[in-house]
Amino acid sequence: MGNELKMVIGMSLAYVTSFAGLALAYWSYRKHHRKKESDGS
């Protein structure tokens, strides 16, 4: 039972880390995109 639990925890951690990285990349993109728009206007 311990092995399965470790696998589930590991997969959950990988999913959360992946989601956090995606959210951070999106936030960074929005931040830079907004800056370029205001400079161009």
Rosetta blueprint (number, residue, H / E / L):
1 M L
2 G H
3 N H
4 E H
5 L H
6 K H
7 M H
8 V H
9 I H
10 G H
11 M H
12 S H
13 L H
14 A H
15 Y H
16 V H
17 T H
18 S H
19 F H
20 A H
21 G H
22 L H
23 A H
24 L H
25 A H
26 Y H
27 W H
28 S H
29 Y H
30 R H
31 K H
32 H H
33 H H
34 R H
35 K H
36 K H
37 E H
38 S H
39 D H
40 G H
41 S L
